[in-house]
Structure formats: C-alpha cells, structure tokens
C-alpha cells in the first residue's frame, strides 16, 4: 500500500494514515488496529519504522501500547488533536499547537 504523504518520510506517513483511520472510526476499541507484523506487511515498512509511528500516535493520545499486551485505541482525552481536518494537515507535533 502506498501511503506516503508527499514530502514526508515513511514513519510520518504511516502515523498520519493510522491517525486518520482512528479519528474516522476505522480502528476503535471494538475494532483494534492489526498486529505489528500485519501492519509492517501492509505498509511495506520495517518494525522500527512502524514502532516509531506507534510511539508518535501514543504520544498524541490516539493509541496506548504496552509490551506483551499489544496496542489499542485510547479513549478520547481533552487537549488531544482529534478532528479529521486537523489530522488532514497535522502530521508532526510541531505543525499544530495542540498535537
């Protein structure tokens, strides 16, 4: 799958794509994100690249992750960038003051 956003590296593009999927309801508490191996295959990325994207989304409050427990969509929290329009133009912490 070619998810690379023009002018961004693969890590930011994956974080952007998964972030959009979370805020639009593709992934949720009831429909969790796929396991790491499946995501690596889907995006054509290495595990370190995918893990960095997950760390970015965890820092933004969209995901929770724990060793041996997996990764899940976090409940919405105040101060987190959640709107679809924000995620359309927001892919790094420096591009939006609330991210």
C-alpha positions as CSV (number, residue, x, y, z in Angstrom):
1,X,0.0,0.0,0.0
2,X,1.4,3.4,-0.9
3,X,0.5,5.6,2.0
4,X,3.4,8.1,1.7
5,X,2.2,11.7,2.0
6,X,4.1,13.9,-0.4
7,X,7.2,15.4,1.3
8,X,7.1,13.1,4.3
9,X,9.2,10.2,5.4
10,X,7.6,6.7,5.8
11,X,7.3,7.0,9.6
12,X,5.3,10.2,9.5
13,X,3.2,8.9,6.6
14,X,2.2,5.7,8.5
15,X,1.4,7.8,11.6
16,X,-0.7,10.1,9.5
17,X,-2.6,7.2,7.8
18,X,-3.3,5.3,11.0
19,X,-4.2,8.5,12.8
20,X,-6.8,9.3,10.1
21,X,-8.1,5.8,10.4
22,X,-8.5,6.2,14.2
23,X,-10.3,9.5,14.1
24,X,-12.6,8.4,11.3
25,X,-13.6,5.2,13.2
26,X,-11.8,2.6,11.1
27,X,-10.0,1.5,14.2
28,X,-11.6,1.7,17.6
29,X,-11.9,-0.1,20.9
30,X,-14.2,-2.6,19.2
31,X,-12.1,-2.9,16.0
32,X,-8.5,-2.7,17.1
33,X,-5.5,-2.0,14.9
34,X,-3.9,-5.1,13.3
35,X,-0.8,-6.7,14.9
36,X,2.6,-5.3,14.1
37,X,3.5,-8.0,11.5
38,X,0.4,-7.3,9.5
39,X,0.9,-3.5,9.6
40,X,4.6,-3.9,8.5
41,X,3.4,-6.0,5.6
42,X,0.5,-3.6,4.7
43,X,2.8,-0.5,4.7
44,X,5.9,-2.2,3.4
45,X,7.8,-0.9,6.4
46,X,10.3,-2.3,8.9
47,X,9.4,-3.0,12.5
48,X,11.5,0.0,13.8
49,X,9.7,2.4,11.4
50,X,6.3,1.1,12.4
51,X,7.2,1.2,16.1
52,X,8.2,4.9,15.8
53,X,4.9,5.7,14.1
54,X,3.1,3.9,17.0
55,X,5.2,5.9,19.5
56,X,4.1,9.2,17.8
57,X,0.4,8.2,18.0
58,X,0.8,7.1,21.6
59,X,2.4,10.5,22.4
60,X,-0.6,12.2,20.8
61,X,-3.0,10.1,22.9
62,X,-4.5,8.2,20.0
63,X,-3.0,4.8,20.9
64,X,-2.0,3.0,24.0
65,X,0.8,0.4,23.9
66,X,2.3,-2.0,26.4
67,X,4.9,-4.8,25.9
68,X,3.2,-8.2,25.7
69,X,-0.2,-6.6,25.9
70,X,-0.4,-5.0,22.5
71,X,-1.6,-1.7,21.0
72,X,-5.1,-0.3,21.4
73,X,-7.0,2.8,20.6
74,X,-7.1,5.1,23.6
75,X,-10.3,6.8,24.7
76,X,-10.5,10.4,23.6
77,X,-9.0,12.9,26.0
78,X,-9.1,16.6,26.4
79,X,-6.3,18.5,24.7
80,X,-5.6,15.9,22.1
81,X,-5.8,16.7,18.4
82,X,-8.9,14.6,17.3
83,X,-10.6,16.3,14.4
84,X,-10.4,14.9,10.9
85,X,-9.4,18.3,9.5
86,X,-6.5,18.6,11.9
87,X,-5.2,15.2,11.0
88,X,-5.5,16.0,7.4
89,X,-2.9,18.7,7.8
90,X,-1.2,17.7,11.0
91,X,1.4,15.0,10.9
92,X,4.0,16.2,13.3
93,X,3.9,17.7,16.8
94,X,5.4,21.0,15.6
95,X,2.7,21.6,12.9
96,X,-0.2,22.1,15.4
97,X,0.0,23.6,18.8
98,X,-2.4,21.0,20.4
99,X,-0.7,18.0,18.9
